[in-house]
Amino acid sequence: MNEIAGIFSNNSSEINTELWFIPIDILTIVCVTIAIILSTIFFLIILFDKTCHTIPMMLVGNSCLIGILFGIMMLWSGLFTLVNDLKKIQYEDFFCSFRGYMGYVTCSIQNCSYLLQAIYRFLIIIYPTRLFFQTIRFQLFLICLSWIVGFLYPIYFLFTKEIIYNVNNQICQLKLHLSFSVIYMANGAYIIPVFSTIFVYFKLIRYVKQMSKRITPVNTLIRAQRELKMVRRTVILVTILFILCFPYAMFILLSFFLTIPKYHFRISYIFVDISFISVIIILFQFTDPLKTSVTKKFHRRAPMILPTIIQ
């Protein structure tokens, strides 16, 4: 026991903490926990409700699944921060770098999951006769590819040991400064998937406008406009994600030229956690089959009140 205590004391020391640390830690943990619960409910409904067994819903289910994993990693990181703040210690546990790595992995795959939804609508509108692009096999291939790329691209940080423990923020992340690794991380997890989704949307707007000017069958045009509406919803979702995650992106950019605030990760992760729960709720609001399925289940469970006949 003395040896274990000695190891712990060598890896930890007491530090000063701010009054706002604990309330913010608890707030972020609550937000992430609610988001995990909602993501799990939505994923299980999509998995077991046969009316949701369609390709678009499979893509939504992919977003929910990676949302669960992202939430678990954020919750794990939040609990680690809370414990260290409560004990007022600096302590880097064995899994700290792994949590940082998985944070980049899940963030990248989550953003790519929204891009896959936009790409599916793009293929339906632009290449309606190429049915292979609309098959489950092809869409599963894209999903698996996004997961493989998501897991592979941040491995570089583990080999270079650039994911380090930041004592002020009680988290393991890349040090924000002008470097190849930070630019590489920002592009892989954030910039490329988000801006690619927006690019697909504007390409579709232009294509549908050209369709309306040409002699196009009414059914084809209506279908294209309906699919464009679904992509617009995805872009709204991604835009909200972009706005709420802007503080994190701003700190990355400022770190290239200026000295950023000491608690930059704590500040930015407040917005990241709020964006996470917001995106899950908006995803539910924009997914009509999911809303219909949830509504039906609640209606089934609602007690039936039979009228009393007075004679």
C-alpha atoms as one frame of an Amber mdcrd trajectory, in Angstrom:
protein
   0.000   0.000   0.000   2.830   2.393   0.812   4.386   1.743  -2.607   1.086
   2.458  -4.378   0.619   5.651  -2.355   4.171   6.624  -3.260   3.513   6.161
  -6.971   0.324   8.230  -6.756   2.034  11.029  -4.873   4.845  11.109  -7.436
   2.315  11.528 -10.275   0.130  14.077  -8.511   0.469  17.325  -6.612  -1.935
  19.886  -5.221  -2.885  22.863  -7.389  -5.071  25.949  -7.103  -8.542  25.786
  -8.644 -11.073  28.438  -9.600 -14.563  28.638  -8.072 -16.266  28.129 -11.427
 -14.497  24.837 -12.219 -16.828  22.485 -10.316 -20.168  23.984 -11.514 -18.959
  23.932 -15.127 -17.678  20.358 -14.754 -21.077  19.261 -13.431 -22.945  21.166
 -16.172 -20.914  19.541 -18.945 -21.303  16.074 -17.387 -25.095  16.537 -17.189
 -25.303  17.732 -20.821 -23.193  14.843 -22.092 -25.137  12.279 -20.029 -28.486
  13.479 -21.426 -27.053  13.403 -24.963 -25.810   9.823 -24.470 -29.233   8.713
 -23.210 -31.027  10.353 -26.148 -28.539   8.946 -28.685 -28.958   5.462 -27.228
 -32.772   5.655 -27.329 -32.766   6.878 -30.927 -30.239   4.226 -32.007 -32.242
   1.396 -30.404 -35.446   2.620 -32.063 -33.736   2.694 -35.474 -32.228  -0.755
 -34.810 -35.440  -2.535 -33.765 -38.244  -0.613 -35.507 -38.746  -2.148 -38.968
 -40.218   1.092 -40.336 -36.789   2.671 -39.763 -34.912   0.005 -41.728 -34.101
   2.234 -44.701 -30.814   3.560 -46.039 -31.409   7.177 -44.891 -32.269   5.909
 -41.396 -29.199   3.669 -41.437 -27.114   6.807 -41.964 -28.933   8.544 -39.102
 -28.323   5.460 -36.971 -24.627   5.758 -37.777 -24.701   9.345 -36.454 -26.440
   8.141 -33.283 -23.951   5.289 -32.779 -20.896   7.490 -33.090 -22.728  10.030
 -30.931 -22.924   7.413 -28.161 -19.195   6.699 -28.439 -18.324  10.405 -28.587
 -20.508  11.033 -25.536 -18.886   8.219 -23.559 -15.426   9.647 -24.257 -16.560
  13.155 -23.307 -18.194  11.834 -20.137 -15.043   9.919 -19.210 -12.947  13.020
 -19.767 -15.413  15.183 -17.814 -15.408  12.834 -14.821 -11.596  12.774 -14.840
 -11.539  16.580 -14.808 -14.163  16.772 -12.054 -12.299  14.330  -9.787  -9.012
  16.215 -10.204 -10.747  19.536  -9.567 -12.466  18.217  -6.447  -9.178  16.859
  -5.089  -7.318  19.969  -6.302  -4.555  17.844  -7.762  -2.691  17.492 -11.029
  -2.685  13.850 -11.983  -2.228  12.217 -15.384  -3.725   8.734 -15.417  -2.669
   5.901 -17.729  -5.550   6.496 -20.202  -5.190  10.266 -20.537  -3.512  10.230
 -23.965  -5.923   7.529 -25.153  -8.902   9.758 -24.263  -7.347  12.587 -26.246
  -6.826  10.283 -29.230 -10.395   8.933 -29.041 -11.726  12.465 -28.758 -10.228
  13.317 -32.156 -11.402   9.972 -33.590 -15.031  10.306 -32.515 -15.252  13.992
 -33.434 -14.014  13.249 -36.960 -16.358  10.278 -37.488 -19.320  12.207 -36.097
 -18.794  15.130 -38.483 -18.230  12.687 -41.355 -21.533  10.957 -40.524 -23.388
  14.162 -41.434 -21.332  14.422 -44.614 -22.384  10.872 -45.566 -26.044  11.856
 -45.211 -25.483  14.784 -47.580 -23.534  12.613 -50.053 -26.375  10.066 -50.152
 -28.884  12.778 -51.102 -26.385  14.128 -53.633 -26.070  10.735 -55.338 -29.855
  10.282 -55.452 -30.350  13.646 -57.173 -27.307  13.747 -59.462 -27.131  10.024
 -60.379 -30.696   8.673 -60.002 -30.136   5.894 -62.558 -26.936   4.547 -60.956
 -28.672   2.337 -58.440 -25.433   0.893 -57.079 -24.759   4.206 -55.283 -28.105
   3.817 -53.504 -27.526   0.269 -52.280 -26.973  -0.707 -48.658 -23.670  -2.325
 -49.646 -22.221   0.902 -51.048 -23.464   3.051 -48.156 -22.076   0.557 -45.632
 -18.769   0.754 -47.479 -18.744   4.553 -47.046 -19.654   4.229 -43.362 -16.886
   1.694 -42.740 -14.430   3.844 -44.696 -15.252   6.894 -42.571 -14.698   4.871
 -39.382 -11.365   3.472 -40.638 -10.105   6.919 -41.648 -11.358   8.368 -38.366
  -9.367   5.844 -36.337  -6.237   6.055 -38.488  -5.648   9.768 -38.987  -4.930
  10.701 -35.302  -2.628   7.698 -34.682   0.169   9.997 -35.814  -0.261  11.964
 -32.565   0.238   8.854 -30.426   3.517   7.965 -32.141   4.857  11.508 -31.816
   3.518  11.722 -28.214   2.084  15.169 -28.911  -1.103  14.495 -26.935   0.035
  15.849 -23.584  -1.528  16.493 -20.190  -2.614  20.112 -19.696  -2.733  20.703
 -15.947  -4.692  23.986 -16.127  -7.504  22.344 -18.072  -7.146  18.815 -16.612
  -7.235  17.228 -20.063  -4.913  15.542 -22.554  -4.881  17.298 -25.931  -2.515
  18.634 -28.542  -0.840  21.828 -27.424  -2.462  24.634 -29.405   0.185  26.525
 -31.368   1.262  26.963 -34.965   2.291  23.459 -36.004   1.599  20.830 -38.637
  -0.141  18.578 -36.092  -2.677  21.198 -34.998  -3.504  22.130 -38.605  -3.711
  18.430 -39.512  -6.041  17.750 -36.552  -8.308  20.716 -37.317  -8.695  19.673
 -40.948  -9.318  15.985 -40.239 -11.780  16.420 -37.378 -13.515  19.638 -38.279
 -12.774  21.694 -41.383 -12.865  19.044 -44.147 -16.082  17.199 -43.121 -18.021
  20.353 -42.165 -17.115  22.433 -45.216 -17.523  19.413 -47.520 -21.114  19.054
 -46.282 -21.784  22.730 -47.007 -20.115  22.391 -50.425 -22.370  19.436 -51.334
 -25.420  21.490 -50.375 -24.487  24.428 -52.621 -23.718  22.054 -55.487 -27.200
  20.579 -55.106 -28.846  24.016 -54.997 -27.203  24.899 -58.282 -28.168  21.582
 -59.860 -31.838  21.780 -58.789 -32.088  25.358 -60.077 -30.769  24.191 -63.444
 -33.316  21.349 -63.415 -36.166  23.806 -62.880 -35.019  25.802 -65.928 -34.821
  22.718 -68.131 -37.707  20.569 -69.319 -37.720  18.084 -66.472 -40.469  15.616
 -65.498 -42.487  17.018 -62.602 -41.989  13.914 -60.452 -38.213  14.068 -60.875
 -38.105  17.750 -59.985 -40.311  17.288 -56.905 -38.167  14.395 -55.722 -34.990
  16.430 -56.205 -36.484  19.342 -54.259 -37.498  16.962 -51.450 -34.000  15.509
 -51.222 -32.544  19.023 -51.313 -34.735  19.895 -48.343 -33.251  16.957 -46.406
 -29.725  18.126 -47.235 -30.707  21.645 -46.130 -31.677  20.197 -42.755 -28.307
  18.492 -42.498 -26.547  21.755 -43.327 -28.578  23.597 -40.664 -27.490  20.944
 -38.181 -23.835  21.244 -39.229 -24.056  25.061 -39.169 -25.272  24.970 -35.559
 -22.418  22.607 -34.787 -20.020  25.029 -36.491 -21.319  28.059 -34.544 -21.229
  26.359 -31.143 -17.773  24.888 -31.782 -16.479  28.236 -33.052 -14.739  29.120
 -29.726 -12.571  26.001 -30.064 -11.731  26.889 -33.674 -11.078  30.499 -32.657
  -8.594  29.430 -29.958  -6.794  27.248 -32.511  -6.484  30.175 -34.905  -5.447
  32.650 -32.189  -2.813  30.225 -30.902  -0.953  30.656 -34.209  -0.287  34.330
 -33.469  -1.113  35.147 -29.824  -0.970  33.757 -26.312  -4.396  32.250 -25.655
  -6.167  32.178 -22.238  -4.898  29.651 -19.705  -8.261  27.876 -19.496  -8.973
  27.786 -23.241  -9.892  24.077 -23.291 -12.336  24.452 -20.388 -14.049  27.386
 -22.113 -14.232  25.771 -25.551 -15.439  22.415 -24.220 -18.431  24.078 -22.575
 -19.612  24.978 -26.081 -18.620  21.568 -27.491 -20.781  19.764 -24.911 -23.725
  22.113 -25.470 -23.381  21.639 -29.241 -23.402  17.863 -28.758 -26.768  17.761
 -26.992 -28.163  20.435 -29.349 -27.209  18.439 -32.444 -28.792  15.247 -31.060
 -32.079  17.067 -30.369 -32.059  18.771 -33.787 -31.246  15.459 -35.494 -34.380
  14.026 -33.881 -36.481  17.038 -34.929 -35.291  16.791 -38.548 -35.727  13.015
 -38.864 -39.435  12.490 -39.532 -39.434   8.639 -39.451 -37.714   8.721 -36.058
 -40.198  11.259 -34.695 -43.095   9.189 -36.012 -41.729   6.005 -34.432 -41.186
   7.690 -31.054 -44.666   9.245 -31.163 -46.265   5.879 -31.893 -44.460   4.238
 -28.983 -45.592   6.911 -26.560 -49.160   6.694 -27.840 -49.161   2.909 -27.332
 -48.057   3.289 -23.753 -50.556   6.026 -22.976 -53.386   4.627 -20.820 -56.753
   4.302 -22.481 -59.562   6.057 -20.625 -62.909   4.500 -21.458 -65.993   6.697
 -21.176 -68.344   5.839 -18.335 -71.938   5.302 -19.346 -74.372   6.619 -16.774
 -77.738   4.941 -16.911
